[in-house]
Amino acid sequence: YARFLGERGLAHEARLTALARAEAVILPQGCRKALYDMATSLCPHVFPNYTARFRSPGKIGQAALFADHGLAFPCTRTFAAVNDFLAQTRYPESVLDFGFPLVFKFDWGGEGDSVFRVDSSAEFGRILDLAKQFERTGQKGFLLQEFVPTDGRSLRVAVIGNQRIAYWRVPSDPSRFGTALAKGAAIDRDADPDLKKKGLALVNLLCETTGINLAG
């Protein structure tokens, strides 16, 4: 088999030869689309399956992925840019039908750094100004979602092949929005087993319909 820990250090010709000879290929999590396309064109057994990741990039793509497969997710509106948002809404008179609080997510980012709870028009205006600043650097796109009360927790399911690892992320300060471990949240593996089963069932459905086999 061929295992790629990164995309540097191996000449293009040598990479092609290794992929063509391998019975199976393991790719890094930071794999680029070009390497993935190369691997899947030369070898029938490639892990992870990144097809959904590259077809549905970013948070906007993920929302479309759920919608296309009929999977449950919060009421969501996506916008390619601020001007797109302004053209589709009656801002500042109204933001969206589901009102405040709402969740604002930039199309990129991780560890909760690009996700915000918005409780008022004033807060929304400040984040919209931030979106305009990002657009000047070439970073565009955001989505708005209805706020779903969760008692501050979130259920996380890690997918590794056929393995599923489910756990709750519980923030150290319940009054703060967000449950990223990088921001001090703790892991609870035992709470609400019935809800965990429901979450696992939804994740299994997602993986069956999309082919995803490495994800959080």
C-alpha positions in Angstrom: 0.0 0.0 0.0 1.0 3.7 -0.3 0.8 6.0 2.7 1.2 9.8 2.1 2.0 11.8 5.2 2.2 15.0 3.2 2.4 16.3 -0.3 6.1 17.4 -0.3 9.2 15.4 -0.7 8.1 13.0 -3.4 8.5 13.8 -7.1 5.5 13.8 -9.3 6.7 10.8 -11.3 7.5 8.8 -8.2 4.1 9.6 -6.7 2.4 8.4 -9.8 4.4 5.1 -9.8 3.6 4.5 -6.1 -0.1 5.2 -6.6 -0.3 3.0 -9.6 1.4 0.0 -7.9 -0.5 0.3 -4.6 -3.4 -1.9 -3.7 -4.5 0.7 -1.2 -3.7 4.3 -0.5 -3.9 6.3 2.8 -4.0 10.0 2.4 -3.3 12.8 5.0 -6.1 14.9 6.5 -4.6 18.0 4.8 -4.8 16.3 1.3 -5.4 18.6 -1.6 -7.9 17.9 -4.3 -5.2 17.3 -6.9 -3.6 14.5 -4.9 -7.0 13.0 -4.1 -8.1 13.0 -7.7 -4.7 11.4 -8.7 -5.0 8.7 -6.1 -8.6 7.8 -6.9 -7.9 7.7 -10.6 -5.0 5.2 -10.1 -6.0 3.1 -7.1 -9.5 1.6 -6.3 -8.9 1.6 -2.5 -8.3 5.1 -1.1 -8.8 6.2 2.5 -10.2 8.6 3.5 -13.1 9.1 1.1 -12.9 12.9 0.4 -15.4 13.0 -2.4 -18.1 14.8 -0.3 -15.5 17.2 1.1 -14.3 18.4 -2.2 -17.8 18.5 -3.8 -19.2 20.5 -0.9 -16.5 22.7 0.5 -16.8 25.0 3.5 -19.8 25.5 5.8 -21.9 26.6 2.9 -21.1 23.4 1.1 -21.9 21.3 4.1 -25.3 22.9 4.4 -26.0 22.1 0.8 -24.8 18.5 1.3 -27.3 18.0 4.1 -30.1 19.6 2.0 -29.3 17.5 -1.1 -29.5 14.3 0.9 -32.6 15.2 2.8 -30.8 15.2 6.2 -32.0 17.1 9.2 -30.2 20.4 10.0 -31.2 23.8 11.4 -33.1 26.4 9.2 -30.3 27.9 7.2 -29.7 30.7 4.6 -26.4 30.9 2.8 -24.8 34.0 1.1 -21.9 34.2 -1.2 -21.0 37.7 -0.1 -22.4 40.7 1.8 -24.0 42.2 -1.4 -25.7 38.9 -1.9 -27.2 39.1 1.6 -28.3 42.8 1.1 -30.0 41.9 -2.2 -32.0 39.0 -0.7 -33.1 40.6 2.6 -34.7 43.8 3.9 -31.7 44.7 6.1 -31.6 46.7 8.2 -35.3 46.6 8.7 -35.2 42.9 9.0 -32.5 40.3 8.9 -34.3 37.0 8.4 -37.6 35.4 9.2 -36.3 33.5 12.2 -35.1 36.6 14.0 -32.8 36.8 17.1 -31.0 35.0 18.5 -29.4 33.5 15.4 -26.1 31.9 14.6 -23.7 33.5 12.1 -21.0 31.3 10.5 -18.3 32.4 8.2 -17.7 29.8 5.4 -14.3 28.9 6.7 -12.5 28.3 10.0 -12.5 25.8 12.8 -12.5 25.5 16.6 -15.5 27.8 16.8 -13.4 30.9 15.8 -15.7 31.8 12.9 -19.1 31.0 14.6 -21.1 33.6 16.6 -24.3 33.8 18.4 -26.1 37.1 17.5 -28.7 38.5 19.9 -29.4 41.9 18.5 -29.4 44.1 15.4 -26.4 46.0 16.8 -24.4 42.8 17.2 -25.4 41.7 13.7 -24.2 45.0 12.2 -20.8 44.6 13.8 -20.4 41.1 12.4 -21.6 42.3 9.0 -18.9 44.9 9.1 -16.3 42.2 9.9 -17.6 40.2 6.9 -16.9 43.3 4.7 -13.4 43.5 6.1 -12.8 39.8 5.3 -14.1 40.3 1.7 -11.3 42.9 1.1 -8.8 40.1 1.7 -10.7 37.7 -0.6 -12.5 35.7 2.0 -16.2 35.6 1.2 -19.3 33.8 2.2 -21.3 33.2 5.3 -24.5 31.5 6.5 -27.2 32.3 9.0 -28.9 29.7 11.0 -31.7 29.5 13.5 -30.5 29.2 17.1 -31.2 25.8 18.6 -31.1 25.8 22.4 -28.9 22.9 23.7 -28.3 23.8 27.4 -24.8 24.9 26.2 -23.7 21.4 25.2 -23.0 19.8 21.8 -22.8 16.2 20.7 -19.7 15.3 18.7 -19.3 12.1 16.8 -15.9 11.2 15.4 -16.0 8.9 12.3 -12.9 6.8 11.6 -13.7 4.1 9.0 -16.5 2.0 10.5 -15.7 3.3 14.0 -18.0 5.9 15.8 -16.9 7.7 18.9 -19.7 9.9 20.4 -19.2 12.3 23.3 -20.7 15.6 24.6 -18.7 18.8 24.6 -19.5 20.8 27.7 -18.2 24.4 28.1 -16.6 25.4 31.4 -18.8 28.5 31.4 -22.4 27.6 30.4 -23.3 31.2 29.8 -20.8 31.4 26.9 -21.7 30.4 23.4 -19.7 27.6 21.8 -18.3 24.2 22.9 -14.9 24.0 21.3 -12.4 22.0 23.3 -9.8 24.6 22.3 -11.8 27.1 24.3 -11.9 25.1 27.5 -14.8 22.7 27.0 -14.7 19.3 28.7 -15.7 15.9 27.4 -18.6 13.9 28.8 -18.8 10.4 27.4 -21.7 9.2 29.5 -24.6 11.7 29.6 -27.9 11.2 27.8 -27.2 7.8 26.2 -30.6 7.9 24.3 -29.8 11.2 22.7 -26.3 9.8 21.8 -28.0 6.9 20.0 -30.1 9.3 18.0 -27.0 11.3 17.1 -25.2 8.2 16.0 -28.1 7.1 13.9 -28.1 10.4 12.0 -24.3 10.2 11.5 -24.6 6.6 10.2 -27.2 7.8 7.7 -25.0 10.7 6.6 -22.0 8.3 6.1 -24.2 5.8 4.2 -25.5 8.4 1.8 -22.3 10.3 1.2 -19.5 7.8 1.6 -17.8 9.9 4.3 -15.5 7.7 6.4 -13.3 10.2 8.3 -15.0 13.2 9.9 -16.1 15.0 13.0 
